[in-house]
Amino acid sequence: MMNEAKKRERFEALHPDWDFSRHYNIDDNLVYSRSVVEFAWQGYLARARHADEHAEKWLPIESASKDGTRVLVYYLNRSGKGRIAHAQYIPRFTEENWEDYAEYCEEKDVYYTPEGWYEICESWDDYSSMKLIYEPTHWRPLPPPPAAQEGGAHE
C-alpha cells in the first residue's frame, strides 16, 4: 500500500493539463474548477482504498464481475490441485464466434461464444481465450503491472 502523498503524486500525474499549484478562489469559474479537482481526487482516493482493501484477498466467485473484466481466478483441477488463471467471464450473446464452437442466437442470426469463464491466452495466434473446464471458486483483481508498482514510471 502506498501513502496518501504518493497517491496524490500519481493522481496529479494522470492529469498533466491541470494546474494544481493555483489558488482557485479568484472568480466563480475557478472556484468551480477547484471543486471539480477535489471531487476527482476524492473519487481517486475511494478507488485506491477499495483496491488496497481487496488487493491481497481472494473473494468468492459469486462476487466477481460478469461484464468481461479481466481478473485472476482460482479453481481446483481434476487432481484436486489448485490452479490460478488470468480470466474473464463472457456473458451470453455478447461475443460473436464461429459455428464450430458457438451458441446460435436465432433472433439475431449470429453465433456467439458460449457464456462462462474463459482463460485469456494472449500469446496464441489462433485463440485469444479458451473456456475453463473447471468452475472457478475464487477471484481477485489483477495486480498492477511492474512499471505501475511503487516507484514505477508508467501507469
N, C-alpha and C positions, 0 to 999 in steps of 0.2 A: 504494500500500500504506500502511496506517496502522500506527502504532506500537502496542506492546502496551498502553500506558496508555489509549489511545483505544479499543482493542478492549475492555478491561476496563470502561470507562465505558459502552460500548454494551451489553455483556453485563449489567451491573447495571441499566441502563435497561429491559431486557427483562423483568426480574423485580422490579417495584417493591414487591411484598409481602415480599421477603426483606430481612432486616436484616443488611447486610454489615459494619456497624460493630461488632457484638457480638463478644465473645470467646467462642467456643463450647467452653469447657472446664469448665463447671460440673457437668454430670452426663452420663450416657450418652446421653440423647436429644439434647442439644445437641452433643455430640461427633459423633454420627451426622449431625446436620444440617450440621455443618461439612464432613464428608467428602462429603455429597451436593452441597453448593455447590462444593467443589473438583472433584468428578467432573464436574459440569455445566460448570464453567469450562474444564477440560481438553478436554472434547468440543467446546465452542465454539471454542477455540483451534485444534483439529485441523481443524474445518470451515473456519475462516478461513484457515489455512495452505494447505489444498487449493484454496480459491477464489483465493488470491493466486497460487499456482503456475500455475493454469490460466487466469487472467483475461485474459492477453494472448496466449494461444496458440490457434491453430486446430488441432483434433485430427482424426484420420482418422474418417470417418463410421462405420466399423465399431465404434468405441469408444463411440458415442453410446447413451444410454439409449433403450430402446424401450418405455417404460412410460407414455408420454403426457406426459412432462416437456417443457415449452416451452424451446426453445433457439434460437440463431441457426444457420442452415445456409448453406453456400456451394455454389454449383453453376455450371456453365457452360451458357449458353443455346445455341440452335442456331447463333448467330453466333459462338460461342466467347467471348462476353463473360461475365465473372464477375458473379454476382448473389448478394446476401445476402437471406435471408428469415427472418422470425420464424416458426418452425415447430414441429411436434410429430409424433412417429411414432405412428400409431394401430395397435395390434396387431389381429390378425384376431379377429373376433367379439367385439368389446368395446364398440363404439359403435353403437347402433341407428340405422337410417336408413330412408328410404322406398324403395319399389320401383324407381323410375326410375334411381336411381344407387346400387345396393347389391348385396351378395353375400348370397344366401339361405342360411340355416342350417336344413336340414330337421329336424334333431334338436330344435331349439327353436321352429321355425316362426316365425322372425324374420328380418328383413332387417337387414344390418349394413353400415356404411361399409367399403369395401374396405381391406385392410391397406396401409400405406405412409406416406410423408411428406406432410404437409399444411401449407400456409401458413396462418397464423392471420389472419383478416380480421375484427377486432372492430368495425370501423366500418360493416359492411354490415348491412342489415336482414334480407335473405333467407338469408345464409350466414354461418357462423362460421369456416369454413375451406374451402380448396379444394386438391385433390390437386396436388402438384407434378408437372409434366410431365417435368422433368429430374431425374435422380437426384443428390442432394447428394454431394459428395466430402469435405466437412469440416464440422465443427460446433464450437461453443463455447458456454459458459454465457451466459445473458442477463446484461448488466451490471445493477447496482442502479439503481433509478430515481433521478432527480436529487436528490430530497429525502433519499435514504439515503446519498448520497456524503459524503465528508469534510466535516464541519461541518454536515450537514443535520439537520433536526429530526425527521424521521419515518423509520421502518423500512419 
